[in-house]
Amino acid sequence: MNFDISHLLENWEYQTGQVAVRKFKGKDGAEKIQLRVDLGLLQMNAEGRPDGKRPYGHPSLLEYYQARLAKHRRKHGNDDSFVLSDEDCAKLQQEALQYHHRYICLLQLEDYPAVVADTERNLAVMDFVEEFAESDAASWLLQQIRPQLLMMRARAYASMALEAGDFAAAISILEEEIAQIRSFFHEMERPDLAEQSGEVVSLENWLEDIRQNRPLSRREQLEQALAEALRTENYEKAAQVRDALRKLEK
């Protein structure tokens, strides 16, 4: 058996700073995603757990630990003594990294619903670990990447809104996600970091670009026309525009 993958890489050159991704159907009939990295490539399943494994017979480790929690609740009537050890948290973090690689690829492939699914899945992991981790240190290893996750989810949701031509929804989504990232830093008692956050800066720049380039609504067009009519003292035109605005309000 020839283990050398050089022939696969020769025609797919790695470009620094670029996310090179491709999707194809594997020999098992399942869709696969490949990510070109500097020393080779990463391959993952497009659906389910990226490495295709079923830990302890469950679709993912998260679902395995959630099943353990459900069993604990049935037995004890509460979750007071349910704890995730540092080792448990490390395993969940490693699994989350697989989904991290995949949602980066999916964003590049413009599969926005799948990006939302994977980012929200990892956010659920963070919430689960935050609630049940044995130590704050183990929890923080995951929590510190929450801003990046929120940014990726925001990009996916806003991109779907823009594809539908709903600029107002895209703006609202970005404003809400930026507020969530800022709130995270406030909860960590480091509000100063929000101003240095690459995630906040990136989303705010995109938000400003959308605001400047979005098509004007009918109301905004009329309001601009009214302002121009008043500026040029064209009062007849201003009266006509006011009538049109009143009709919109009915």
N, C-alpha and C positions, 0 to 999 in steps of 0.2 A: 504494500500500500504506500502510495506517495503522499507524504504529509506536507510537502512544500506548497505554499499558496502564492508563491511569487507570480505565477501566471495570472492570478486573479487581480493582483495589485498593479501589474505593469500597465494595464489599460485604464487604471483608475487612480490617477495621481492625487496625492494628498496636497491640499492647498491650505497653508497656514491662515487661520482666522476665518475659514469657511466651514460650514456644516455640510459635508457631502453625504447624501443619504439616497438610498434606493430601496424600492419595495418590489418583491417578486413572490411567486408561488413556489414553495419548497417541494421536495420529492414526496413529502407526506401529504401534500395537498393543502397545507396550511400556509397562509400568507406570512412572509418573513420580511424583516427590515434589516438592512445592513448600514452601519455607520463607519465611514472611512476615518481612521485615526492615524497618527504619524507612524506607528509601528505595525500597522496592519488594518484589521477591521473588527468590528463587533457585530454579531448577528443575534437577532432576538425575534421572538414570535410577535406578530402584530396584535394578537389578542390573548387574553389570559395573562398568567404570569410570564414575563418576558423570556425566562429560560425554559419554559415548558414543563417545569417540575410541579408536583403536587405534594408539598410537604405534609407529612402525617395524614395523607389522604384528603387534604383540603386544597382548594384552588390557590391559596396563598397562606403565608405565615400569619398575616393579619387575621384572616378568617379562622385559622386554627386557634389563635389566642382568644378571639371573640367567642368561639365555641367553648373554650375552657372557662371563660367568664360566665357564659350562660349556664354552664353546668354548676359552677360555684354558686350562682344565685339560686338555682333550683334546690341545691343542697342546704345552703345557709340562710336563704331568704334575703340576702343583701350582698353587697360587694365590699364590705368593710375590710376584710382581710385578704382580698385579692391583690397580688403584687406581681409586677414584672421585674425580674432580676436584671442586673446590669447586662448579663449574658443574653437574656431575652430581648432587651432593648437593642443590643448590638446586632442581633439577628434581624430584627425588624428594620433597623437602619440599613443593613446590607441589602435587604430585599427592596427597600424604598429606592436605593441607588439604581436598581435595575429599571424601575419605572421612571426614574429621573432621566436616564439615558434615552428611554423610549419616547417620553413626551417631548424632549428636545428634537428628536427625529420627526415626530408626528407634526410638530409645529412647522418644520421645514417643508414637510410634505403637504402642508395646508389641510391636514385632517383635524379640523378644529374640535369637533365633538369628541374625538378620541383624546385630544389633549386635555379637554375639560375632565373627562372620565379619569385619566391617570393623575392629574393634579389634585382633583378632589379626593381620590383614593389616598394619595400621600398625605393630604391634609387630615384625613381621618386617622391615619397612622399617628401623626403628630398629636392629635387630640387624645387618642387612646393612650399613648405613652405618657403624655403630660399628666393624665389623670391617675395612672397606675404605676408609674416608674418607681422603683425602690429608692433611687437617688436623683437629686436635682441635676447632677452632672450628666447622668445618662440621658435625661430628658432634654437637656440643653443642646446636646450633640445633634438632635433633630430640630429643635425649635429654632436654632440659629439660621436655618435655611428657609424659614417660613416666608420672609419677604420675597425670595426668589420664586417660590411656588405661587404666591399670590400674583406676582407679575406675569408669570407664564399663563395662569388661568385668565387673567385680565386680557392678555393679548389674544387668547383664543376666543373668549366671549365677544370682545370688541370686534374682532375680525369677522365673526359670524354676523354681527349686526351691520357692519359695513357692507358685507356681501349682499345683505338683504336691502341695502340702501337706507337703513335706519340710522342716520348720523346722530340723532338725539339719543338713541339708546346706547350707541357706542360711547358717547360723551359721558352719559350717566354711569355706565359700567366703569369707565376709567376713573371717574371722580370717586366712586365708591371704593374701588380697590386701592387707590392711592390713600384714601382715608384709613383703610384697614391696615395698610403697611405703617402709616404714621402712628396709628393706635398701638401697634405691636411694639414700636420703639418706646412709646410712652409707658406701656405696661412694664417694659424692661427697665424703666426709670432712666432711659437714655434718649430723650427726645432730640438731643443734639445730633444723634446719628441719622435721624430722618433726613436732615438737610444734606448729609454726605452720601446717602443711600443711592447706589447706582440704579436700583429698581425704581425709586421715586423719580429720579432725574429722567430716566428713560421713558417712563409712562407720562410724565408731565410734558416732555418734549413732543411725544406723539399726540397727546391731548391737544396741545396748542396747534399742532399742524392740522389736526382734524377740524378744530374750530375755525381756522383761517380758510380752509379749503372746502368746507362743506357747502352744498347748495343752500341758498336762502329759502326759507319757507315763504308761502304766499303773504303771510302777515308781515314778515321781515321785509319783503320786497316793497309792500305798500308803505311801511313805516319809513323806509329809505326814500321812497318817492315823495312822501309827505314832507320830510325834512328838506329835500331838494327844492320842492315847490315853494316852501316858506322861505328858504334861503334866497331864491331868485324872485321873491315877491309875486309869484304866480298864484294868486289867491283863488282864481277859478279852478285851476288844477288841484290846489290843496283841498278845496271843497269836494271835488269829485273823489279824491283819494279817501277823504274822511268818510264819505258815503260808503265806499267799498269796504273800509275797515268796519263800519257799523254792521254791514251785512254779514261779515265774517263772525261777528259776535253773536248773531242770532242763531 
